[in-house]
Amino acid sequence: MKVTVVGAGAVGASCAEYIAIKNFASEVVLLDIKEGYAEGKAMDLMQTASLNGFDTKITGSTNDYSKTANSDICVITSGIPRKPGMTREELIGINAGIVKTVSASLVEHSPNTILIVVSNPMDTMTYLAHKTTGLPKHKIIGMGGALDSARFKYRLAEALEAPISDVDGMVIGGHSDKGMVPLTSHATRNSIKVSEFLSKERLDQVKEDTKVGGATLTKLLGTSAWYAPGAAVSGLVQAIACDQKKMFPCSTLLDGEYGLSDLCIGVPVILGKNGIEKIVDVPLSDAEKQHLAESAEGVKKTNGLLEF
Ligand SMILES: NC(=O)c1ccc[n+]([C@@H]2O[C@H](COP(=O)([O-])OP(=O)(O)OC[C@H]3O[C@@H](n4cnc5c(N)ncnc54)[C@H](O)[C@@H]3O)[C@@H](O)[C@H]2O)c1
């Protein structure tokens, strides 16, 4: 199992670290455009191998895509992150060009790869990869919902004063402050709906805190977060590499599912060795349906800014 991670910055390096620590991949290639940067991160990470007990071989490359050849999975984290006060959508001008050239180079050297897109605005970057790479739709996956769901569970546990392991929940929709749809109607504590324990007002607060989860961290850190994003990507990579058939909300090209088409947006999918093996249809409340439709409009508006 060979995994390439493009962008050896905060999210890319964190993702490579979590993949290595979980010890399921034989090789991780980190690639960055900045001279020596990926090699340096790879060497530093490899020097944690004996301390953290993993055998995954991590190598670095400065923009040499021949080193990525025949990767089973490629992750794209290259591009600029947002600064405090910015929306993810504002990154499109620079990141669209980067994602387009990086995905073309990756597919040239690994024509059978599964692509995971992380760079923001993620849903639009995933759509761009569909329009430009020629990969089949089940092999292009946008990562956002796995992270947003982890943030939702963090906020639910906080409100419930419960350990996070007691809590389950999922966020679908666009990966943006307004577009996220935390599914409060399905969230549970040990299989009991959280609405049994929390007032509507408190649940609404959980929802709002979840939606601005990234912005809250960007304000605190001065740049966007990396530990949870890296862990979320490593979860998707592991589900594919180990053929786990796990369900995550991921951005995928819709063709009528949830009444939506010709866009990539977060919905629950089953991930296995073939990438997206199934799109799961879950019942939504009227308010959630309405919110998802509005979220899709927002994603389509951002897609409209793309030049192919
Ligand atoms: N989808 C999500 O849930 C999620 C979560 C967090 C961050 N992000 C996004 O991920 C991206 C990366 O964030 P970060 O914090 O790691 O940023 P970062 O600045 O720390 O790292 C980005 C790296 O990409 C490299 N890069 C730029 N252009 C490149 C190119 N053409 N080829 C190869 N490498 C290139 C840079 O040199 C840099 O090292 C941002 O767009 C951010 O918004 C997405």
The ligand as an SDF file (V2000), in Angstrom:
LIG
                    3D

 44 48  0  0  0  0  0  0  0  0999 V2000
  -10.9300   19.7820    3.9200 N   0  0  0  0  0  0  0  0  0  0  0  0
  -10.6450   20.0510    5.1800 C   0  0  0  0  0  0  0  0  0  0  0  0
  -11.3290   19.5890    6.1030 O   0  0  0  0  0  0  0  0  0  0  0  0
   -9.4430   20.9120    5.5120 C   0  0  0  0  0  0  0  0  0  0  0  0
   -9.0030   21.0450    6.8340 C   0  0  0  0  0  0  0  0  0  0  0  0
   -7.8810   21.8370    7.0860 C   0  0  0  0  0  0  0  0  0  0  0  0
   -7.2230   22.4770    6.0340 C   0  0  0  0  0  0  0  0  0  0  0  0
   -7.7060   22.3350    4.7770 N   0  0  0  0  0  0  0  0  0  0  0  0
   -7.0410   22.9560    3.6210 C   0  0  0  0  0  0  0  0  0  0  0  0
   -5.8560   22.2420    3.3390 O   0  0  0  0  0  0  0  0  0  0  0  0
   -4.9230   23.1060    2.6770 C   0  0  0  0  0  0  0  0  0  0  0  0
   -3.5720   23.0040    3.3680 C   0  0  0  0  0  0  0  0  0  0  0  0
   -3.6230   23.5740    4.6590 O   0  0  0  0  0  0  0  0  0  0  0  0
   -2.3040   23.6270    5.5620 P   0  0  0  0  0  0  0  0  0  0  0  0
   -2.6970   24.2270    6.8580 O   0  0  0  0  0  0  0  0  0  0  0  0
   -1.5950   22.3410    5.5290 O   0  0  0  0  0  0  0  0  0  0  0  0
   -1.4190   24.7040    4.7320 O   0  0  0  0  0  0  0  0  0  0  0  0
    0.1740   24.8500    4.7350 P   0  0  0  0  0  0  0  0  0  0  0  0
    0.4630   26.1920    4.1680 O   0  0  0  0  0  0  0  0  0  0  0  0
    0.7360   24.5050    6.0620 O   0  0  0  0  0  0  0  0  0  0  0  0
    0.6560   23.7170    3.6990 O   0  0  0  0  0  0  0  0  0  0  0  0
    0.3690   23.7710    2.3350 C   0  0  0  0  0  0  0  0  0  0  0  0
    1.5900   23.2380    1.6020 C   0  0  0  0  0  0  0  0  0  0  0  0
    1.2660   23.1300    0.2160 O   0  0  0  0  0  0  0  0  0  0  0  0
    2.4770   23.3900   -0.4940 C   0  0  0  0  0  0  0  0  0  0  0  0
    2.1940   23.7100   -1.8870 N   0  0  0  0  0  0  0  0  0  0  0  0
    1.6780   24.8440   -2.4130 C   0  0  0  0  0  0  0  0  0  0  0  0
    1.5780   24.7330   -3.7620 N   0  0  0  0  0  0  0  0  0  0  0  0
    2.0120   23.4900   -4.0770 C   0  0  0  0  0  0  0  0  0  0  0  0
    2.1320   22.7820   -5.3010 C   0  0  0  0  0  0  0  0  0  0  0  0
    1.7760   23.3380   -6.4730 N   0  0  0  0  0  0  0  0  0  0  0  0
    2.6310   21.5330   -5.2720 N   0  0  0  0  0  0  0  0  0  0  0  0
    3.0150   20.9570   -4.1060 C   0  0  0  0  0  0  0  0  0  0  0  0
    2.9100   21.5840   -2.9100 N   0  0  0  0  0  0  0  0  0  0  0  0
    2.4150   22.8350   -2.9020 C   0  0  0  0  0  0  0  0  0  0  0  0
    3.1110   24.5340    0.2740 C   0  0  0  0  0  0  0  0  0  0  0  0
    4.5000   24.6690   -0.0130 O   0  0  0  0  0  0  0  0  0  0  0  0
    2.8260   24.1180    1.7200 C   0  0  0  0  0  0  0  0  0  0  0  0
    3.9050   23.4070    2.2840 O   0  0  0  0  0  0  0  0  0  0  0  0
   -5.5550   24.4950    2.7180 C   0  0  0  0  0  0  0  0  0  0  0  0
   -6.2050   24.7780    1.4860 O   0  0  0  0  0  0  0  0  0  0  0  0
   -6.5690   24.3810    3.8410 C   0  0  0  0  0  0  0  0  0  0  0  0
   -7.6220   25.3280    3.7000 O   0  0  0  0  0  0  0  0  0  0  0  0
   -8.7870   21.5730    4.4970 C   0  0  0  0  0  0  0  0  0  0  0  0
  1  2  1  0
  2  3  2  0
  2  4  1  0
  4  5  1  0
  4 44  2  0
  5  6  2  0
  6  7  1  0
  7  8  2  0
  8  9  1  0
  8 44  1  0
  9 10  1  0
  9 42  1  0
 10 11  1  0
 11 12  1  0
 11 40  1  0
 12 13  1  0
 13 14  1  0
 14 15  2  0
 14 16  1  0
 14 17  1  0
 17 18  1  0
 18 19  2  0
 18 20  1  0
 18 21  1  0
 21 22  1  0
 22 23  1  0
 23 24  1  0
 23 38  1  0
 24 25  1  0
 25 26  1  0
 25 36  1  0
 26 27  1  0
 26 35  1  0
 27 28  2  0
 28 29  1  0
 29 30  1  0
 29 35  2  0
 30 31  1  0
 30 32  2  0
 32 33  1  0
 33 34  2  0
 34 35  1  0
 36 37  1  0
 36 38  1  0
 38 39  1  0
 40 41  1  0
 40 42  1  0
 42 43  1  0
M  CHG  2   8   1  16  -1
M  END
$$$$
